[in-house]
Amino acid sequence: MARTILGIIVGYVAMFVLVSITFMGMFLLMGTDWSFKPGSFEASNGWIAMALVSNLIIGVVGGLVCALIARSKKAIFGLIIVVFVLGMLLAIPSVIAHNKNAGLVRKGNVTQVEAMQNAVEPIWVPFTFPVVGAIGVLIGGKLKKRS
């Protein structure tokens, strides 16, 4: 039981760290003009696509880490539940930010902090991340059997 709980916790922490590093890196690498639509804080289609792909890969890594530590299917399903529930809960502030930040005008390059505070995604995007992440966890958990 302790191994299962540890697997879920470490898998989720690994995902959290990877999300932070990946999204900071994407913004630094791609820059303001690629990350946003021209003159606004709306996420570009390229950013959304990269975010979804990254989220799937990060889910796979989290599921694999969980499976390696816990060695049980229960842990994988536990992590799927955690990723889905917390992801849906974290999507709610995005809807609030969308309503607050819609229509903001962006002038030139912005700092990463300003980008995070003002970014606007279509309403559906934050609700797809938990689903994509959960699918990634399931895939990662199944990779353990093959290795």
Number of C-alpha atoms within 10 A of each C-alpha: 10 8 14 20 17 15 27 29 19 18 28 24 13 18 24 15 11 19 17 10 11 16 16 13 12 16 19 13 11 12 15 21 17 16 23 23 16 16 14 20 27 24 20 20 14 14 20 17 11 15 18 18 16 21 26 23 21 25 35 26 23 35 35 26 25 32 28 17 17 22 18 16 15 15 25 29 17 17 29 25 15 17 26 21 15 11 19 17 14 15 19 14 12 21 19 12 16 18 12 12 19 16 13 14 13 17 10 10 12 14 12 14 9 11 19 13 12 20 20 26 22 15 16 11 16 21 19 17 24 26 20 22 27 28 21 25 32 22 20 25 29 17 16 15 11 6 5
